[in-house]
């Protein structure tokens, strides 16, 4: 039974690490495209959270990795909102909702 529990813990750790690496890759791509949409304070928060997650990913504490993923998700909320707003503005071509017929 101990082996089964160890296997489950190992799998959970692997999944958490994979999620962390995927988040970092997606964020790297998003920042390369749209970093201009956020201010220096948000960039600093994001950079710090990225470094914390990268450090956690080097270890084997899945709870710490999960915590760092959640932290990075929290500090990127403003960036995600700015990207969404920018995409909507771009799609509308500078028009407001009042300008468009519903």
C-alpha positions in Angstrom: 0.0 0.0 0.0 2.9 2.3 0.7 4.1 2.0 -2.9 0.6 2.9 -4.2 0.6 6.1 -2.1 4.1 7.0 -3.2 3.0 6.5 -6.8 0.0 8.8 -6.3 2.2 11.4 -4.7 4.8 11.1 -7.5 2.1 11.5 -10.1 0.6 14.5 -8.3 4.0 16.1 -8.2 4.6 15.5 -11.9 1.2 17.0 -12.8 1.8 20.1 -10.6 5.2 20.5 -12.3 3.8 20.2 -15.7 1.1 22.7 -14.9 3.8 25.1 -13.6 5.9 24.8 -16.7 2.9 25.3 -19.0 1.9 28.4 -17.1 5.4 29.8 -17.4 5.5 29.1 -21.2 2.1 30.7 -21.8 3.0 33.7 -19.7 6.4 34.1 -21.5 4.6 34.1 -24.9 1.9 36.6 -23.6 4.5 38.9 -22.2 6.5 38.8 -25.5 3.4 39.9 -27.3 1.7 42.3 -24.9 4.0 43.4 -22.1 3.4 47.0 -23.2 -0.1 46.7 -21.7 1.0 46.7 -18.1 3.0 49.0 -15.9 6.4 48.5 -14.3 4.8 47.7 -10.9 2.9 44.8 -12.3 5.9 43.6 -14.3 7.9 43.5 -11.1 5.2 41.5 -9.3 5.0 39.1 -12.2 8.8 38.7 -12.5 9.1 38.0 -8.7 6.3 35.4 -8.9 7.9 33.8 -12.0 11.2 33.5 -10.1 9.5 32.0 -7.1 7.7 29.4 -9.2 10.9 28.5 -11.1 12.6 27.9 -7.8 9.7 25.8 -6.5 9.7 23.7 -9.7 13.3 22.7 -9.0 12.1 21.0 -5.8 9.8 18.2 -4.9 7.2 19.9 -2.7 4.0 19.8 -4.8 2.2 22.0 -2.2 4.8 24.7 -2.6 4.6 24.5 -6.4 0.8 24.7 -6.2 1.1 27.8 -4.0 3.5 29.5 -6.3 1.2 28.7 -9.3 -1.7 30.3 -7.5 0.4 33.3 -6.6 1.4 33.8 -10.3 -2.2 33.4 -11.4 -3.1 36.1 -8.9 -0.5 38.6 -9.9 -1.2 38.2 -13.6 -5.0 39.0 -13.3 -4.4 42.7 -14.3 -2.3 41.6 -17.3 -5.0 39.1 -18.4 -7.7 41.8 -18.1 -5.6 44.2 -20.1 -5.0 41.7 -22.8 -8.7 40.9 -23.0 -9.6 44.6 -23.1 -7.0 45.2 -25.8 -8.3 42.3 -27.9 -11.9 43.5 -27.7 -10.8 47.0 -28.7 -8.9 45.6 -31.6 -11.8 43.5 -32.7 -14.2 46.4 -32.5 -11.8 48.5 -34.7 -12.0 51.5 -32.4 -15.8 51.5 -32.3 -17.8 51.6 -29.1 -20.7 49.4 -28.4 -23.0 52.4 -29.0 -21.6 52.7 -32.5 -22.5 49.1 -33.3 -26.0 47.9 -34.1 -27.2 45.1 -32.0 
